[in-house]
């Protein structure tokens, strides 16, 4: 195999590895954003703790 062919094979392999790593990073980012979205929805839909946030205390 010539040097040019070996270089081309090595470059193609490096490109494949890079694309695989990029796909993994993108998927991890999607999963992180999904988790953040779920947590945000849970926090926003949670009721206020008893005695907090439902009315203003004017006695203070």
TIMI-308884 format. One line per 2 residues: number of its first residue (from 0); their letters; for each residue x, y, z of C-alpha. Coordinates in pm, whole numbers, plus 50000, padded with zeros to 5 digits. Layout:
NUM	a	X Y Z | ... .
//
This chain:
0	xx	50000 50000 50000 | 50137 50338 49911 .
2	xx	50193 50621 50153 | 49909 50819 49996 .
4	xx	49664 50532 50040 | 49776 50476 50400 .
6	xx	49734 50845 50473 | 49387 50845 50317 .
8	xx	49282 50543 50526 | 49416 50706 50843 .
10	xx	49234 51031 50766 | 48908 50848 50698 .
12	xx	48943 50658 51025 | 49013 50979 51217 .
14	xx	48710 51142 51054 | 48490 50846 51154 .
16	xx	48613 50861 51514 | 48555 51237 51525 .
18	xx	48201 51207 51385 | 48120 50931 51636 .
20	xx	48245 51143 51926 | 48048 51441 51800 .
22	xx	47730 51234 51779 | 47784 51114 52136 .
24	xx	47833 51470 52264 | 47518 51587 52084 .
26	xx	47313 51300 52229 | 47445 51371 52580 .
28	xx	47352 51738 52536 | 46999 51639 52427 .
30	xx	46965 51415 52733 | 47091 51693 52964 .
32	xx	46845 51942 52814 | 46562 51691 52853 .
34	xx	46649 51643 53220 | 46663 52020 53275 .
36	xx	46324 52055 53107 | 46172 51785 53327 .
38	xx	46312 51946 53642 | 46190 52291 53538 .
40	xx	45839 52159 53477 | 45838 51979 53813 .
42	xx	45949 52293 53998 | 45695 52516 53823 .
44	xx	45404 52280 53883 | 45485 52212 54248 .
46	xx	45250 52381 54496 | 45389 52639 54736 .
48	xx	45482 52497 55078 | 45212 52544 55340 .
50	xx	45238 52888 55495 | 45461 53027 55221 .
52	xx	45391 53233 54913 | 45012 53231 54912 .
54	xx	44950 53571 55070 | 45135 53877 55195 .
56	xx	45195 53906 55570 | 45108 54268 55650 .
58	xx	45183 54228 56021 | 45560 54243 55974 .
//
